Amino acid sequence: MTNLSLTIAAIYAFTALTLAMTVGWLIWKKTRNSGWIDTTWTFGLGVTAVLGALLGSGISERAVLVSILVSIWAGRLGLHIALRTTTMTDDPRYARLIAGWGADATREMYWFAQKQAWVSVPLVVSILIAAWNPADGFRLQDFFGAALLIAAVGGEALADHQLKSFRADPKNRGRVCDRALWRYSRHPNYFFEWICWLAYPVIAIDLRNGYAWGWFAISAPIIMYFLLVRVSGIPLLEQHMLNRSGEEFRKYQSRTNAFFLGPPRY
C-alpha cells in the first residue's frame, strides 16, 4: 500500500459513507424513527468495506477472508438493529437529543448522521488495510483475528438475546437487567462490539515483512472505544436508563462495571 492508495481508500470511504448516512437521514426524516440511522450505518459501513476490500487491489485470499468477517458482523448487527427498530417508535438514545434540538431537529440530525459517517472513515480504512495486507498466504494471526471476530459476534448476539429475553418477561417490566452477562458489565453488547474491531489490526499488522500501514488499523478499536464509551453509546443510553429506572439503575451502576466484564463489586 502506498500513500496514494491510502488516500484513495480514505476518499472512497468518505464518499460512500456520506451517501449511506444521507440515505439513513432521509429514512429517519420520513419515519421519525432514529433506529434506522444505526441500521443504515451498520449496513452502509459493511457494504463499503466489502466492496473496497474485494475491488480495491485485486481479490486475494486475505481480502476474501476479511470480506466474510465484515459480512458476518454487519449482517448480524444490522439485522438485529433493524428488527429492534420495527418494534419501537424511536431510539431512546436519540429521542432525548431530538427533543433538545427542537425546531432544528431535521438539520441537526442530518449533521449528526454525517458526523457518524466521517468518524467511521478510519474504521473502513482499517478494514481495507487488513484486507490488502500483502503477506503471502494465511498466517496464524489471520486465523486468530478471524476467530476473535467470530467469538465477539457470538458474545454480542448472546448479550442481546439475554436482554431481549429479560424484557420479554412481564415480571421484569421496568426493571434493570442484571443477569447472565449483564451481571458482569452494564453494556456487555458494547464490550463485544469493541472486541470485533480488535480483529482488524491483528490481521493487518505484519511484523515479519514490515507492512507499515498495518499499524494504522489500531485506530479502529481506539475510535470504536471512544464512540461507545464516551459519545453515542453508554452516555446517551445510561441517561435514558436513569430517567426510566432511577435509584435501581444507580445501584446497578455502583456495583457493575460500565464496559469491561468483571465481577460485581457487591
SETI-706770 format. One record per residue: x, y, z of N, C-alpha, C, O in turn. Coordinates in steps of 0.001 Angstrom, whole numbers, padded with zeros to 6 digits, always signed. Example, Ala and Ser with C-alpha at 12.3 -4.5 7.8 and 13.67 -1.06 7.14 Angstrom:
<recs>
+013190-005690+007800+012300-004500+007800+013200-003300+007800+014236-003319+008465 +012850-002250+007080+013670-001060+007140+012900+000030+007870+013409+001138+008039 
</recs>
This chain:
<recs>
+000848-001197+000000+000000+000000+000000+000874+001235+000000+001851+001309+000745 +000528+002210-000836+001261+003465-000938+000438+004593-000317-000729+004422+000037 +001093+005759-000198+000372+006931+000298-000822+007262-000598-001883+007666-000123 -000622+007080-001910-001691+007371-002866-002869+006428-002682-004019+006865-002661 -002585+005126-002547-003679+004166-002396-004421+004379-001083-005635+004184-001025 -003715+004775-000033-004368+005051+001239-005268+006280+001115-006373+006305+001657 -004788+007298+000398-005596+008499+000179-006852+008169-000613-007939+008651-000294 -006702+007351-001640-007855+006941-002449-008848+006152-001598-010060+006333-001714 -008324+005280-000745-009191+004493+000139-009979+005405+001074-011168+005184+001303 -009322+006425+001614-009999+007351+002523-011064+008154+001792-012156+008355+002323 -010761+008619+000572-011749+009376-000210-012936+008487-000555-014087+008915-000465 -012654+007248-000952-013729+006295-001259-014622+006072-000035-015848+006114-000145 -014011+005837+001127-014788+005591+002348-015608+006811+002725-016777+006690+003093 -014998+007983+002636-015699+009228+002966-016926+009420+002071-018012+009736+002557 -016748+009231+000778-017841+009433-000174-018959+008429+000041-020132+008797+000105 -018587+007141+000152-019597+006091+000296-020370+006223+001601-021591+006061+001615 -019676+006516+002695-020346+006631+003987-021208+007886+004065-022277+007871+004676 -020748+008970+003449-021561+010184+003415-022872+009933+002692-023929+010379+003139 -022806+009219+001573-024025+008892+000827-024922+007956+001627-026140+008133+001664 -024315+006957+002268-025097+005993+003047-025842+006685+004180-027020+006409+004411 -025157+007588+004893-025809+008242+006026-026798+009315+005574-027705+009671+006326 -026635+009825+004372-027661+010702+003816-028937+009907+003569-030038+010393+003828 -028785+008682+003069-029942+007798+002900-030576+007503+004261-031800+007518+004393 -029748+007238+005268-030259+006988+006613-031041+008172+007147-032088+008002+007773 -030532+009379+006899-031228+010588+007336-032564+010747+006620-033553+011146+007236 -032602+010442+005337-033852+010537+004582-034889+009547+005110-036078+009859+005187 -034424+008348+005473-035339+007360+006054-035860+007862+007400-037050+007743+007693 -034957+008428+008222-035390+008992+009507-036377+010140+009292-037369+010249+010012 -036108+010991+008307-036975+012137+008042-038391+011683+007708-039361+012345+008078 -038510+010560+007011-039820+010040+006632-040500+009311+007787-041708+009448+007981 -039727+008531+008560-040314+007685+009607-040269+008308+010991-041077+007970+011856 -039298+009244+011207-039036+009826+012524-038651+008764+013549-038852+008944+014749 -038102+007672+013070-037583+006612+013939-036073+006573+013757-035578+006094+012737 -035342+007080+014748-033892+007206+014615-033159+005875+014667-031952+005826+014430 -033871+004796+014975-033239+003482+014916-032716+003151+013524-031767+002380+013380 -033340+003739+012494-032879+003481+011124-031536+004133+010833-030849+003737+009891 -031156+005122+011621-029836+005732+011450-028749+004693+011724-027821+004536+010930 -028867+003982+012851-027874+002967+013194-027935+001774+012244-026906+001181+011923 -029139+001425+011797-029273+000334+010821-028523+000675+009544-027756-000137+009027 -028752+001881+009042-028092+002321+007809-026582+002396+007993-025821+002029+007097 -026152+002877+009165-024704+002954+009413-024068+001567+009343-023014+001399+008730 -024693+000589+009959-024113-000756+010005-024029-001370+008616-022965-001833+008205 -025140-001378+007894-025138-001964+006551-024292-001137+005587-023596-001686+004733 -024357+000196+005731-023566+001049+004847-022081+000833+005029-021342+000740+004049 -021627+000752+006285-020215+000502+006546-019813-000878+006035-018742-001044+005451 -020679-001866+006260-020370-003223+005815-020213-003316+004312-019237-003887+003823 -021164-002760+003570-021096-002812+002105-019884-002037+001592-019186-002501+000691 -019632-000854+002163-018482-000051+001754-017179-000813+001952-016314-000815+001076 -017045-001454+003094-015809-002183+003401-015640-003412+002505-014541-003678+002018 -016716-004153+002290-016616-005372+001471-016254-005020+000034-015356-005633-000543 -016939-004043-000548-016631-003656-001925-015204-003134-002049-014500-003458-003005 -014781-002327-001079-013422-001816-001117-012384-002915-000978-011359-002900-001660 -012651-003867-000096-011700-004954+000124-011531-005814-001122-010415-006208-001460 -012628-006104-001802-012582-007023-002938-012166-006347-004241-011563-006982-005106 -012483-005075-004382-012231-004399-005659-011040-003450-005619-010576-002994-006664 -010546-003150-004428-009531-002121-004303-008157-002505-004807-007458-001671-005382 -007756-003742-004606-006392-004126-005023-006351-005561-005544-005319-006226-005454 -007450-006030-006078-007482-007402-006567-007945-008350-005485-007671-008145-004302 -008650-009390-005898-009208-010334-004940-008126-011318-004493-007619-012111-005287 -007788-011248-003217-006796-012154-002637-007474-013008-001567-008612-012745-001180 -006770-014023-001100-007325-014873-000044-007654-014053+001199-008697-014244+001824 -006760-013148+001545-006972-012361+002764-008125-011380+002578-008897-011144+003508 -008245-010806+001379-009361-009896+001118-010693-010629+001230-011662-010083+001758 -010744-011848+000740-011965-012650+000841-012276-012954+002300-013426-012850+002729 -011248-013331+003066-011443-013622+004491-011997-012398+005217-012977-012500+005954 -011373-011251+005008-011813-010036+005687-013228-009677+005259-014031-009246+006086 -013544-009849+003983-014894-009548+003499-015936-010442+004156-017032-009988+004483 -015598-011697+004346-016515-012617+005028-016729-012176+006474-017853-012191+006975 -015649-011786+007137-015758-011345+008530-016616-010092+008647-017462-009996+009536 -016400-009131+007748-017209-007914+007768-018680-008242+007520-019568-007674+008156 -018925-009158+006596-020303-009540+006274-020990-010200+007466-022166-009948+007728 -020263-011032+008177-020821-011673+009376-021196-010617+010406-022286-010642+010977 -020266-009686+010633-020526-008619+011614-021699-007752+011200-022633-007561+011979 -021664-007217+009972-022698-006288+009524-024054-006973+009395-025082-006386+009731 -024060-008226+008904-025324-008936+008751-025999-009183+010082-027201-008955+010216 -025245-009646+011072-025831-009935+012379-026301-008661+013078-027441-008579+013535 -025414-007672+013157-025746-006454+013891-026816-005646+013159-027753-005145+013780 -026676-005522+011845-027652-004745+011091-029046-005327+011168-030024-004595+011315 -029141-006655+011068-030456-007292+011162-031036-007134+012556-032234-006900+012711 -030194-007262+013568-030656-007095+014953-031220-005692+015172-032302-005536+015739 -030487-004675+014724-030947-003302+014921-032218-003044+014111-033135-002378+014592 -032273-003570+012880-033447-003358+012036-034696-003974+012665-035755-003347+012689 -034572-005191+013170-035720-005851+013804-036138-005111+015067-037330-004970+015339 -035176-004642+015831-035492-003881+017037-036179-002566+016679-037098-002130+017372 -035729-001942+015597-036293-000662+015189-037758-000790+014806-038551+000119+015053 -038117-001913+014206-039511-002104+013789-040458-002252+014978-041672-002149+014807 -039927-002492+016177-040782-002692+017358-040883-001448+018226-041542-001485+019265 -040243-000339+017829-040279+000866+018662-040576+002082+017808-040406+002057+016589 -041016+003135+018451-041318+004371+017734-040083+005241+017538-040024+006031+016596 -039091+005101+018428-037857+005871+018306-036800+005261+019216-037129+004609+020207 -035531+005473+018881-034426+005026+019715-034297+005995+020888-034082+007187+020671 -034425+005510+022128-034406+006431+023278-033107+007202+023420-033100+008286+024004 -031995+006667+022897-030733+007404+022982-030805+008703+022194-030299+009738+022629 -031441+008635+021031-031505+009801+020160-032728+010671+020433-032718+011866+020136 -033777+010081+020994-035005+010835+021230-034743+012052+022110-035312+013120+021885 -033883+011887+023111-033565+012998+024008-032839+014111+023266-033107+015290+023498 -031917+013742+022371-031218+014741+021572-032187+015489+020664-032138+016714+020554 -033064+014731+020018-034023+015320+019093-034932+016303+019818-035229+017381+019303 -035372+015927+021015-036231+016821+021796-035487+018118+022132-036071+019201+022102 -034216+018000+022447-033426+019180+022774-033163+020070+021574-033020+021284+021724 -033099+019485+020385-032865+020268+019171-034081+021098+018773-033947+022131+018118 -035262+020644+019172-036487+021391+018882-036728+021580+017403-036714+020617+016636 -036952+022832+016997-037286+023137+015606-036133+022866+014651-036340+022757+013443 -034918+022756+015183-033743+022494+014344-033441+021004+014215-032378+020638+013714 -034345+020141+014654-034072+018710+014712-033717+018110+013358-032810+017282+013271 -034414+018513+012304-034149+017939+010978-032738+018256+010518-032022+017377+010037 -032342+019501+010663-030988+019896+010256-029934+019267+011156-028920+018767+010670 -030168+019288+012464-029187+018737+013399-029016+017230+013220-027908+016709+013343 -030110+016535+012931-029994+015089+012711-029198+014791+011447-028464+013804+011393 -029338+015637+010433-028539+015446+009219-027051+015521+009538-026276+014660+009122 -026660+016550+010275-025239+016703+010599-024771+015642+011592-023616+015219+011555 -025661+015216+012470-025314+014129+013384-025011+012860+012596-024037+012167+012888 -025841+012551+011596-025622+011368+010754-024326+011501+009972-023586+010528+009825 -024043+012707+009464-022817+012894+008698-021577+012768+009580-020548+012257+009137 -021673+013228+010816-020539+013052+011737-020266+011577+011977-019111+011166+012085 -021334+010773+012060-021149+009323+012187-020421+008774+010975-019569+007894+011099 -020757+009295+009799-020087+008841+008578-018609+009212+008595-017749+008378+008312 -018326+010441+008922-016941+010919+008839-016032+010253+009867-014885+009922+009568 -016553+010058+011085-015717+009425+012107-015497+007944+011792-014593+007317+012344 -016329+007385+010898-016209+005976+010538-015225+005731+009393-014923+004580+009077 -014727+006790+008775-013768+006622+007674-012548+005819+008118-012157+004895+007405 -011919+006127+009273-010777+005305+009696-011156+003847+009961-010313+002960+009832 -012418+003589+010331-012846+002211+010545-012799+001430+009234-012281+000314+009182 -013342+002029+008182-013313+001370+006874-011881+001235+006369-011496+000184+005857 -011101+002290+006513-009707+002243+006052-008932+001159+006787-008097+000485+006185 -009193+000980+008077-008522-000083+008839-008882-001458+008297-008026-002340+008211 -010144-001643+007934-010570-002914+007337-009859-003137+006006-009392-004240+005723 -009779-002084+005190-009122-002207+003887-007635-002503+004041-007074-003292+003280 -007010-001884+005006-005589-002152+005250-005378-003617+005609-004416-004242+005162 -006291-004165+006427-006200-005584+006767-006418-006450+005532-005701-007430+005327 -007395-006099+004717-007702-006893+003525-006570-006844+002506-006324-007822+001801 -005889-005716+002429-004835-005534+001416-003441-005893+001927-002454-005653+001232 -003343-006454+003114-002043-006886+003633-001381-007818+002607-001954-008853+002266 -000189-007468+002113+000431-008252+001037+001145-009526+001490+001751-010207+000664 +001089-009861+002766+001777-011073+003244+001304-012294+002461+000117-012425+002163 +002233-013181+002129+001908-014371+001342+001134-015378+002180+001555-015734+003280 +000006-015834+001659-000760-016891+002313-001303-016466+003666-001076-015351+004136 -002021-017384+004267-002565-017122+005597-001520-017378+006666-000733-018320+006576 -001526-016524+007679-000648-016686+008833-001506-017098+010028-002733-017008+009986 -000848-017546+011083-001566-017940+012287-002379-016777+012830-003492-016973+013319 -001834-015567+012749-002549-014423+013298-003790-014080+012489-004719-013477+013028 -003835-014450+011200-005049-014248+010414-006180-015107+010969-007313-014649+011110 -005856-016348+011278-006867-017251+011841-007279-016788+013239-008442-016906+013624 -006315-016260+013990-006635-015748+015318-007561-014536+015214-008526-014424+015970 -007271-013642+014291-008124-012480+014094-009536-012877+013692-010514-012310+014181 -009637-013857+012796-010957-014336+012373-011712-014959+013544-012899-014697+013737 -011015-015784+014322-011653-016423+015481-012086-015385+016505-013136-015530+017132 -011284-014333+016680-011603-013277+017629-012897-012575+017228-013767-012341+018068 -013024-012238+015942-014230-011544+015497-015460-012439+015606-016513-011994+016063 -015334-013689+015193-016488-014597+015247-016933-014811+016694-018129-014828+016983 -015966-014972+017604-016309-015146+019018-016982-013888+019569-017929-013977+020351 -016489-012713+019157-017065-011460+019637-018482-011257+019100-019358-010790+019828 -018711-011601+017846-020060-011511+017285-020998-012439+018052-022141-012084+018341 -020496-013639+018380-021297-014568+019175-021597-014027+020562-022716-014169+021055 -020604-013404+021198-020809-012831+022521-021802-011687+022496-022635-011564+023394 -021717-010847+021471-022656-009730+021352-024075-010239+021104-025038-009720+021667 -024191-011261+020254-025508-011842+019979-026106-012451+021241-027305-012325+021490 -025265-013111+022035-025739-013707+023286-026220-012637+024247-027279-012787+024856 -025459-011556+024395-025856-010467+025282-027178-009850+024825-028053-009577+025646 -027321-009633+023530-028566-009072+023000-029743-010011+023257-030837-009563+023599 -029516-011311+023092-030583-012292+023324-030985-012321+024794-032172-012402+025111 -030004-012255+025693-030304-012266+027127-031129-011047+027519-032068-011165+028305 -030793-009885+026983-031547-008679+027303-032960-008756+026730-033926-008385+027396 -033073-009231+025515-034392-009361+024891-035281-010321+025672-036464-010051+025875 -034714-011440+026111-035485-012420+026878-035921-011849+028218-037039-012094+028670 -035037-011086+028852-035368-010454+030130-036531-009493+029969-037463-009496+030773 -036478-008684+028946-037519-007687+028741-038840-008312+028290-039907-007730+028489 -038765-009488+027687-039985-010144+027212-040810-010722+028351-041997-010996+028173 -040199-010913+029525-040912-011456+030682-041689-010321+031359-041085-009356+031826 -043021-010427+031416-043825-009345+032032-043414-009023+033466-043595-007893+033919 -042865-009996+034184-042449-009762+035572-041295-008768+035664-041058-008179+036719 -040576-008582+034552-039406-007707+034565-039693-006312+034019-038769-005523+033823 -040954-006005+033774-041301-004703+033203-040793-003565+034088-041114-003499+035275 -040005-002682+033503-039478-001533+034231-038257-001829+035076-037691-000916+035677 -037836-003089+035136-036677-003453+035960-035395-003375+035135-035429-003302+033907 -034273-003394+035837-032955-003344+035204-032428-004764+035050-032422-005531+036013 -031989-005119+033856-031432-006460+033614-030043-006551+034238-029121-005846+033826 -029899-007427+035236-028599-007626+035885-028284-009110+035984-027696-009558+036968 -028667-009863+034981-028475-011306+034974-027516-011713+033860-027269-010956+032921 -026980-012934+033988-026089-013503+032971-024951-012519+032670-024327-012016+033605 -024665-012232+031404-023566-011332+031067-023784-009928+031618-022826-009203+031887 -025036-009554+031782-025361-008218+032271-025079-008070+033770-025184-006972+034316 -024733-009143+034414-024293-009099+035812-022840-008629+035897-022412-008093+036919 -022086-008836+034814-020646-008560+034824-020266-007291+034057-019123-006839+034126 -021212-006729+033336-021000-005465+032634-022361-004837+032384-023330-005533+032081 -022428-003525+032511-023689-002847+032228-023971-002801+030726-025103-002566+030304 -022926-003030+029928-023079-002995+028468-022219-004087+027821-021289-003772+027079 -022513-005353+028089-021693-006418+027503-021792-006464+025986-020851-006895+025320 -022922-006024+025425-023041-005988+023964-022059-004986+023364-021453-005256+022327 -021899-003831+024010-020918-002861+023542-019492-003399+023701-018641-003177+022839 -019239-004095+024788-017903-004656+025003-017535-005623+023879-016434-005551+023333 -018449-006521+023535-018152-007479+022471-018098-006802+021106-017355-007242+020229 -018873-005740+020917-018770-004973+019675-017371-004392+019526-016802-004399+018434 -016826-003896+020614-015461-003361+020589-014442-004457+020275-013493-004228+019524 -014634-005637+020843-013715-006748+020580-013681-007076+019094-012630-007436+018564 -014834-006956+018409-014866-007218+016963-013807-006399+016230-013164-006889+015303 -013635-005163+016650-012733-004263+015926-011263-004505+016246-010385-003970+015570 -010995-005295+017257-009605-005692+017521-009103-006693+016483-007895-006867+016321 -010027-007353+015781-009626-008376+014814-008845-007781+013650-007936-008422+013123 -009189-006561+013245-008569-005999+012034-007103-005621+012215-006315-005904+011314 -006684-005002+013320-005247-004809+013495-004486-006125+013629-003333-006215+013209 -005116-007144+014209-004448-008454+014294-004124-008963+012895-003039-009498+012664 -005051-008802+011970-004837-009258+010594-003944-008297+009816-003177-008726+008954 -004035-007010+010110-003309-006005+009327-001823-005938+009641-001007-005758+008737 -001465-006078+010901-000067-005906+011313+000769-007088+010846+000386-008245+011015 +001909-006778+010259+002826-007814+009758+004242-007483+010233+004936-006670+009623 +004656-008113+011314+005979-007846+011885+007104-008393+011021+008216-007865+011042 +006830-009431+010273+007887-010097+009512+008290-009312+008269+009480-009181+007983 +007310-008787+007525+007602-008163+006239+007516-006638+006257+007648-005989+005220 +007297-006084+007421+007345-004634+007529+006238-003897+006804+006496-002883+006154 +005010-004385+006901+003849-003711+006312+003470-002567+007246+002624-002724+008127 +004108-001415+007042+004000-000306+007992+002574+000186+008164+002183+000569+009267 +001786+000183+007087+000427+000697+007178-000445-000160+008085-001493+000293+008547 -000023-001391+008343-000813-002267+009199-001062-001685+010578-002090-001958+011198 -000122-000884+011057-000271-000311+012385-001394+000713+012448-001925+000987+013525 -001760+001280+011305-002863+002245+011298-004168+001604+011736-005047+002285+012265 -004304+000291+011518-005549-000402+011849-005857-000379+013344-006990-000641+013749 -004851-000066+014166-005098+000059+015600-006095+001185+015873-006747+001207+016917 -006207+002116+014931-007137+003234+015124-008583+002759+015215-009409+003430+015834 -008908+001609+014608-010296+001127+014610-010800+000840+016022-011822+001407+016409 -010141-000007+016813-010636-000235+018175-010534+000998+019063-011342+001159+019978 -009560+001873+018817-009454+003100+019617-010663+003993+019377-011278+004485+020323 -010999+004199+018109-012150+005043+017764-013446+004419+018260-014305+005115+018801 -013591+003100+018077-014825+002447+018495-014999+002523+020010-016112+002716+020499 -013910+002374+020750-013992+002506+022206-014470+003902+022582-015332+004054+023449 -013917+004915+021937-014296+006302+022229-015772+006532+021923-016476+007167+022708 -016243+006024+020793-017641+006214+020417-018586+005519+021392-019591+006093+021813 -018258+004285+021743-019142+003507+022603-019144+004017+024042-020196+004080+024678 -017988+004375+024550-017858+004713+025967-018056+006205+026237-018521+006580+027313 -017710+007055+025274-017713+008489+025542-018727+009295+024745-019048+010417+025136 -019247+008758+023633-020061+009597+022746-021495+009090+022630-022365+009505+023396 -021742+008200+021682-023123+007844+021339-023607+006533+021956-024745+006125+021723 -022762+005874+022734-023156+004606+023329-023599+004748+024764-024755+005071+025035 -022691+004510+025679-023009+004476+027103-023595+005784+027635-024599+005725+028345 -023037+006962+027339-023588+008191+027950-025069+008412+027631-025853+008716+028530 -025455+008264+026371-026848+008512+025992-027777+007451+026563-028863+007767+027048 -027351+006190+026507-028213+005114+026981-028370+005157+028499-029466+004926+029010 -027303+005446+029218-027404+005463+030676-028228+006651+031173-028881+006554+032212 -028205+007753+030456-029068+008862+030844-030531+008468+030700-031367+008820+031532 -030827+007731+029631-032194+007226+029450-032572+006258+030567-033685+006315+031089 -031649+005369+030935-031936+004386+031977-032125+005060+033329-032973+004635+034115 -031357+006094+033609-031534+006830+034867-032899+007508+034921-033559+007519+035960 -033308+008067+033799-034625+008709+033753-035742+007689+033926-036789+007999+034496 -035519+006466+033431-036575+005452+033468-036594+004691+034785-037664+004458+035347 -035412+004295+035290-035357+003395+036442-034816+004032+037707-034916+003440+038782 -034248+005219+037606-033841+005966+038791-032906+005242+039726-031817+004831+039326 -033324+005079+040989-032468+004541+042036-032028+003118+041747-030903+002746+042077 -032886+002317+041140-032496+000938+040828-031309+000909+039875-030395+000101+040041 -031321+001796+038871-030200+001820+037938-028955+002399+038592-027845+001976+038272 -029111+003358+039501-027948+003893+040223-027268+002802+041041-026039+002751+041097 -028037+001942+041666-027456+000819+042411-026741-000138+041474-025668-000653+041791 -027342-000368+040326-026711-001224+039310-025382-000623+038860-024396-001340+038690 -025363+000703+038668-024121+001384+038289-023044+001220+039351-021869+001039+039029 -023443+001282+040616-022475+001260+041709-021809-000095+041877-020703-000172+042412 -022456-001163+041432-021886-002496+041657-021383-003179+040390-020761-004238+040471 -021640-002590+039217-021343-003280+037963-020472-002415+037066-020728-001222+036904 -019431-003027+036478-018574-002304+035543-019396-001750+034387-020361-002373+033943 -019007-000583+033906-019738+000023+032797-019492-000708+031489-020412-000862+030686 -018253-001164+031261-017882-001661+029923-017213-003021+029972-017755-003993+029446 -016060-003108+030585-015333-004369+030619-016012-005361+031545-016575-004983+032572 -015957-006627+031178-016530-007678+032007-015727-007829+033289-014497-007851+033255 -016410-007932+034407-015738-008118+035684-016742-008490+036751-017936-008259+036561 -016308-009061+037872-017244-009484+038933-017916-008279+039571-017300-007218+039669 -019169-008415+040008-019860-007322+040705-019092-006912+041954-018417-007739+042568 -019188-005665+042326-018452-005154+043491-019113-005541+044806-018476-005470+045857 -020369-005946+044769-021044-006464+045977-022303-007173+045560-023031-007688+046408 
</recs>
